[in-house]
Every structure is written in C-alpha cells, then in structure tokens.
C-alpha cells in the first residue's frame, strides 16, 4: 500500500456483488483491494463535486457509543393509501428535516421473516409506545430506521411523529442487538448530510427513483451510481447473522492486505504493554464491560470471542512517521469492530474495539476499547 486511506464501511454483508465476483471471476485479493479503492476514489470525487466530503459520513455509516440507532414503527393498516411507504414518508421526512440528526442513514421496509408470536413478544418488550397495540402479521408493521440519533433528537422526533400520523406506534432502540433486527432486512433510501440526501442513481443519473418527498421538506437530492452506493454508502444494519458477518469481514480485510480469510480465522492478541495501556486509558470502558482486572488471557479471549462475528468498520492505512520524517517500518493497517458486553446491571452496552491488522499472518492486535 502506498497511499493513506480511510474507508468507513464496505457492504459485503447484505450486498453480494463483491463476494460473487470472487466466486465467478476468481478475483485475487490484490484485485479486490484495487477494485474497492478505485470505487472509493470515484465515490469521494462524486460527493466532492456536490460539496460533500466523504470523511463527513463516518457517524452516519458506522456505530458510535454516544449516539443511537432507532427503528420508528408504524402500523401500515392505519394508512389509507395503498402505497403506505410513500405516504408515511410525508410524516417522517419533515420530522427528520426539522428535528432529526444532521448526518444519518435512513432505511425503510416491513418486518419480515419472524414468526408472528416472536415478533409480537419482541414488540411488547422493546417498543417504546402504547402498551396495547393491534396485533398484525409482522409484515404489516412498517419500519423507518435511522442512525446517529441523540437522546434529545429522539425525544423530539417521537413527540412530533405522534402528532403527525395515527399510524405511528413508537420506536425501538436498536443501538444494541435485539431479536427484531432479525426481521429488519431494510433497503436504504437515503443518506442525509445537512440539507442534502444522497441516494442511488440509475445509468442515466436519475436519483431517488421511489420518489420519496425529500425536496418538499427542503432537501437537495444527490445521486450516486447504484453499485458504488450500495457497497460504500449503505449502512450495514447488523441483523446478527454470523455467516453474513464472515463473508463481510473476509472482503473487508482483503482491502487491508488479507487473503479472503474471515476475521474469525485469525489470531487476536495484546502485548503486556498494550494491556497496561488499555487499563490506564480505557479503564472506565473495561470496568463497565466487566473486564477490568481480568487475567490478560481472559481479557483477550473475551474480546476475541465477541469480534469473531462482528462487522468491520473504519478500515485505514496510516503512514508511519517520526516527527516529519517518513518511517515505512511504522506503517499500520487498522480497523474497528463493534462489540457488546453486559454491565453490572446486566444491561448490554456497545463498545468499539480498535485493532491493528497484520496481513502476513492474519492476526490483529487490540489497540483501543472504548
């Protein structure tokens, strides 16, 4: 690698193009790396032409410990228009415009794939809204999913939506995993950056093909070619499917020099000096996760087990230097994985584990935990 880069997210989780190209055309890891980096360069330039910096999309596309992922739930039987997705957009788009996050990924769709009894039980447990609501077949519950939402924004949007439509039931906090996420195979309809909404575009450059009324709420539409968008600008809603995560990580790590081996097949380690650093600088996070003071091997194994099926984010190549002097021996390839641990009250919390990747032996050194 010769040029530094940071790629927030690569979607080989729900978008199968990259994986299928390996199988159908026999792409080598070096060819995959070049393909993805070329796509990243094209996406960066396309967005820059529209006054958007790719670097500004990080919090919309990647998990953060300080913001939330929220599923707003609607009862589609309460919408008179047969095209209830577009009709409900007339409620959530103004709420997003006036009260929502400045940077967010937006996905929509029905709950699918869960048996009715499980869906009802999960809604009763996790839905913040009325205790009693009409029970339907799961696909009649419509979801609008957004990332990077603060607690204050959520409170305002929830109140606003209740006043806009009788179809709104409430919201489910999806910041950490819950069973409803298994049923949220939701297509992304937009990526908000300020007053602009980035969507896919067809071969002729036509964007926002479903016709969501973003412009009526003052948004400007920016279109990006479909494959580029779906691979590099599509937020990966973690449905908790291990086999998908395996495929996802083997593609992602190939961009850092890997050989298409999934993250779970590599070693994870932390040297004694690094353990001391983690305890001194990330002690509060380790304490909440019940890991502070653990035996070093126990600490590493606990993290290794969690990241084995995690999604890989923030892939980056960093040039080594000392002061202003370039030192190639200090070059580093890095990535981040989201993990979840229960705290002392058994409430699950989200953490970000930073790792330094060694492609030569497919191993990763734990560097941060926050």
URZI-V119021 format. One record per residue. N is the residue number from 1. RES is the residue in three letters. PHI is phi as a letter, one per 20 degrees, with the letter a starting at -180 (none if undefined). D_LAST is the distance of its C-alpha to the last C-alpha in Angstrom with 2 decimals. Layout:
N,RES,PHI,D_LAST / N,RES,PHI,D_LAST
This chain:
1,UNK,none,28.14 / 2,UNK,c,29.51 / 3,UNK,c,27.81 / 4,UNK,f,24.15 / 5,UNK,b,22.62 / 6,UNK,c,19.58 / 7,UNK,d,20.01 / 8,UNK,f,17.58 / 9,UNK,a,18.97 / 10,UNK,c,22.05 / 11,UNK,e,23.68 / 12,UNK,d,25.43 / 13,UNK,e,24.29 / 14,UNK,d,26.92 / 15,UNK,d,28.93 / 16,UNK,e,31.01 / 17,UNK,f,32.63 / 18,UNK,f,30.74 / 19,UNK,f,31.01 / 20,UNK,f,34.66 / 21,UNK,f,35.46 / 22,UNK,f,34.44 / 23,UNK,f,36.80 / 24,UNK,f,39.61 / 25,UNK,d,39.83 / 26,UNK,m,38.39 / 27,UNK,g,35.89 / 28,UNK,e,34.58 / 29,UNK,g,30.90 / 30,UNK,f,31.99 / 31,UNK,f,33.79 / 32,UNK,f,30.83 / 33,UNK,g,28.69 / 34,UNK,f,31.46 / 35,UNK,g,31.92 / 36,UNK,f,28.34 / 37,UNK,f,28.13 / 38,UNK,f,31.52 / 39,UNK,g,30.43 / 40,UNK,g,27.37 / 41,UNK,f,29.80 / 42,UNK,f,32.20 / 43,UNK,f,29.70 / 44,UNK,g,28.42 / 45,UNK,f,32.06 / 46,UNK,f,33.03 / 47,UNK,f,30.38 / 48,UNK,f,31.23 / 49,UNK,f,34.85 / 50,UNK,d,33.87 / 51,UNK,m,31.95 / 52,UNK,d,28.45 / 53,UNK,e,25.89 / 54,UNK,g,23.92 / 55,UNK,g,20.88 / 56,UNK,f,20.98 / 57,UNK,e,20.39 / 58,UNK,g,16.75 / 59,UNK,f,15.47 / 60,UNK,f,18.49 / 61,UNK,e,18.09 / 62,UNK,c,14.44 / 63,UNK,f,12.04 / 64,UNK,b,9.83 / 65,UNK,f,7.88 / 66,UNK,d,10.52 / 67,UNK,c,13.58 / 68,UNK,d,15.66 / 69,UNK,d,17.85 / 70,UNK,c,21.26 / 71,UNK,d,24.48 / 72,UNK,e,27.52 / 73,UNK,d,30.33 / 74,UNK,c,34.01 / 75,UNK,e,37.24 / 76,UNK,f,39.13 / 77,UNK,f,42.40 / 78,UNK,e,42.47 / 79,UNK,d,42.75 / 80,UNK,f,46.35 / 81,UNK,f,45.77 / 82,UNK,f,45.54 / 83,UNK,e,42.88 / 84,UNK,f,40.43 / 85,UNK,f,37.38 / 86,UNK,f,38.95 / 87,UNK,f,40.36 / 88,UNK,f,37.02 / 89,UNK,f,35.55 / 90,UNK,f,37.98 / 91,UNK,e,35.90 / 92,UNK,f,32.25 / 93,UNK,f,32.76 / 94,UNK,f,34.16 / 95,UNK,f,31.40 / 96,UNK,f,28.80 / 97,UNK,f,30.91 / 98,UNK,e,31.37 / 99,UNK,c,28.28 / 100,UNK,e,25.53 / 101,UNK,f,22.63 / 102,UNK,f,23.84 / 103,UNK,c,21.85 / 104,UNK,a,21.71 / 105,UNK,e,22.86 / 106,UNK,c,25.70 / 107,UNK,c,27.02 / 108,UNK,b,29.98 / 109,UNK,q,32.11 / 110,UNK,e,33.47 / 111,UNK,f,31.96 / 112,UNK,c,33.47 / 113,UNK,n,33.56 / 114,UNK,e,32.93 / 115,UNK,g,35.96 / 116,UNK,g,37.01 / 117,UNK,f,36.54 / 118,UNK,f,32.90 / 119,UNK,f,32.23 / 120,UNK,f,34.02 / 121,UNK,f,32.21 / 122,UNK,f,28.78 / 123,UNK,f,29.94 / 124,UNK,f,31.30 / 125,UNK,e,28.05 / 126,UNK,d,25.53 / 127,UNK,f,27.72 / 128,UNK,e,27.46 / 129,UNK,r,31.09 / 130,UNK,f,34.54 / 131,UNK,f,34.89 / 132,UNK,d,37.89 / 133,UNK,b,37.99 / 134,UNK,f,40.38 / 135,UNK,e,39.58 / 136,UNK,c,40.04 / 137,UNK,g,39.56 / 138,UNK,g,35.84 / 139,UNK,f,36.71 / 140,UNK,e,38.18 / 141,UNK,e,34.79 / 142,UNK,d,33.49 / 143,UNK,d,29.84 / 144,UNK,d,28.42 / 145,UNK,d,24.73 / 146,UNK,c,22.56 / 147,UNK,d,19.00 / 148,UNK,m,17.00 / 149,UNK,d,18.82 / 150,UNK,e,18.13 / 151,UNK,f,19.47 / 152,UNK,f,22.39 / 153,UNK,f,23.32 / 154,UNK,f,23.29 / 155,UNK,g,25.61 / 156,UNK,f,27.98 / 157,UNK,f,28.13 / 158,UNK,g,28.78 / 159,UNK,f,31.59 / 160,UNK,f,33.01 / 161,UNK,f,33.19 / 162,UNK,f,34.99 / 163,UNK,e,37.63 / 164,UNK,e,38.04 / 165,UNK,b,38.78 / 166,UNK,f,39.94 / 167,UNK,f,38.22 / 168,UNK,f,34.73 / 169,UNK,e,33.58 / 170,UNK,q,30.06 / 171,UNK,c,26.49 / 172,UNK,c,24.05 / 173,UNK,f,20.30 / 174,UNK,d,18.99 / 175,UNK,f,15.29 / 176,UNK,d,15.02 / 177,UNK,f,17.90 / 178,UNK,b,21.31 / 179,UNK,g,24.78 / 180,UNK,f,25.98 / 181,UNK,f,23.75 / 182,UNK,f,26.14 / 183,UNK,e,28.85 / 184,UNK,d,27.10 / 185,UNK,e,28.43 / 186,UNK,d,28.50 / 187,UNK,f,29.75 / 188,UNK,e,28.04 / 189,UNK,d,30.56 / 190,UNK,a,28.83 / 191,UNK,c,26.00 / 192,UNK,e,26.22 / 193,UNK,c,25.80 / 194,UNK,m,27.49 / 195,UNK,e,31.08 / 196,UNK,d,31.01 / 197,UNK,d,30.48 / 198,UNK,e,30.05 / 199,UNK,c,31.84 / 200,UNK,f,33.45 / 201,UNK,c,36.91 / 202,UNK,e,39.88 / 203,UNK,f,42.04 / 204,UNK,e,43.98 / 205,UNK,n,40.98 / 206,UNK,f,41.21 / 207,UNK,d,37.87 / 208,UNK,l,36.85 / 209,UNK,f,39.47 / 210,UNK,f,39.00 / 211,UNK,n,40.01 / 212,UNK,f,37.26 / 213,UNK,f,38.45 / 214,UNK,f,35.73 / 215,UNK,f,38.35 / 216,UNK,f,40.01 / 217,UNK,d,36.89 / 218,UNK,n,36.92 / 219,UNK,e,34.62 / 220,UNK,d,35.61 / 221,UNK,e,35.29 / 222,UNK,c,34.06 / 223,UNK,d,34.85 / 224,UNK,c,33.27 / 225,UNK,g,35.05 / 226,UNK,g,34.12 / 227,UNK,f,32.83 / 228,UNK,f,30.75 / 229,UNK,f,29.28 / 230,UNK,f,28.68 / 231,UNK,e,26.92 / 232,UNK,d,24.82 / 233,UNK,c,24.67 / 234,UNK,d,24.42 / 235,UNK,f,21.23 / 236,UNK,e,20.66 / 237,UNK,f,20.67 / 238,UNK,f,19.36 / 239,UNK,e,22.46 / 240,UNK,m,21.30 / 241,UNK,d,24.05 / 242,UNK,g,23.25 / 243,UNK,f,26.15 / 244,UNK,f,25.07 / 245,UNK,f,21.59 / 246,UNK,f,23.47 / 247,UNK,f,25.65 / 248,UNK,f,22.87 / 249,UNK,f,20.95 / 250,UNK,f,24.23 / 251,UNK,f,25.16 / 252,UNK,f,21.85 / 253,UNK,f,21.72 / 254,UNK,f,25.38 / 255,UNK,f,24.50 / 256,UNK,e,22.60 / 257,UNK,o,25.74 / 258,UNK,f,25.47 / 259,UNK,d,28.59 / 260,UNK,m,27.81 / 261,UNK,e,26.27 / 262,UNK,f,23.52 / 263,UNK,g,20.08 / 264,UNK,f,21.19 / 265,UNK,e,24.03 / 266,UNK,d,22.12 / 267,UNK,f,20.93 / 268,UNK,c,17.34 / 269,UNK,b,17.12 / 270,UNK,b,15.55 / 271,UNK,f,18.07 / 272,UNK,g,18.61 / 273,UNK,f,17.69 / 274,UNK,f,14.29 / 275,UNK,g,13.70 / 276,UNK,f,14.79 / 277,UNK,f,12.50 / 278,UNK,f,9.37 / 279,UNK,f,11.13 / 280,UNK,e,12.13 / 281,UNK,d,9.25 / 282,UNK,c,6.16 / 283,UNK,f,8.83 / 284,UNK,f,8.27 / 285,UNK,f,5.45 / 286,UNK,f,7.83 / 287,UNK,f,10.63 / 288,UNK,f,10.14 / 289,UNK,e,10.00 / 290,UNK,m,13.05 / 291,UNK,d,12.16 / 292,UNK,f,12.48 / 293,UNK,n,15.97 / 294,UNK,f,16.54 / 295,UNK,g,18.88 / 296,UNK,g,17.40 / 297,UNK,f,19.07 / 298,UNK,f,17.90 / 299,UNK,f,14.21 / 300,UNK,f,14.84 / 301,UNK,f,17.14 / 302,UNK,f,14.92 / 303,UNK,f,12.30 / 304,UNK,g,15.42 / 305,UNK,f,17.03 / 306,UNK,f,14.39 / 307,UNK,f,14.11 / 308,UNK,g,17.91 / 309,UNK,d,18.62 / 310,UNK,e,15.64 / 311,UNK,e,16.27 / 312,UNK,e,15.66 / 313,UNK,c,14.55 / 314,UNK,l,14.65 / 315,UNK,f,17.22 / 316,UNK,b,18.29 / 317,UNK,d,20.80 / 318,UNK,d,20.45 / 319,UNK,f,23.62 / 320,UNK,f,23.64 / 321,UNK,b,25.30 / 322,UNK,c,26.15 / 323,UNK,m,27.04 / 324,UNK,e,29.20 / 325,UNK,e,30.29 / 326,UNK,f,29.27 / 327,UNK,c,28.26 / 328,UNK,g,28.11 / 329,UNK,f,27.17 / 330,UNK,e,23.71 / 331,UNK,g,23.18 / 332,UNK,b,19.98 / 333,UNK,d,19.15 / 334,UNK,c,15.51 / 335,UNK,b,13.87 / 336,UNK,c,10.81 / 337,UNK,c,10.99 / 338,UNK,e,9.93 / 339,UNK,c,10.09 / 340,UNK,c,11.16 / 341,UNK,c,11.78 / 342,UNK,f,14.15 / 343,UNK,e,13.69 / 344,UNK,f,16.72 / 345,UNK,e,18.70 / 346,UNK,m,18.20 / 347,UNK,e,16.51 / 348,UNK,f,14.26 / 349,UNK,c,10.77 / 350,UNK,d,8.80 / 351,UNK,c,5.47 / 352,UNK,d,5.40 / 353,UNK,d,6.73 / 354,UNK,e,8.59 / 355,UNK,c,12.08 / 356,UNK,d,15.29 / 357,UNK,e,18.28 / 358,UNK,d,21.70 / 359,UNK,f,24.29 / 360,UNK,f,27.13 / 361,UNK,c,26.06 / 362,UNK,l,23.51 / 363,UNK,c,20.73 / 364,UNK,c,17.04 / 365,UNK,e,15.21 / 366,UNK,f,11.58 / 367,UNK,d,10.27 / 368,UNK,b,6.49 / 369,UNK,b,3.78 / 370,UNK,b,0.00
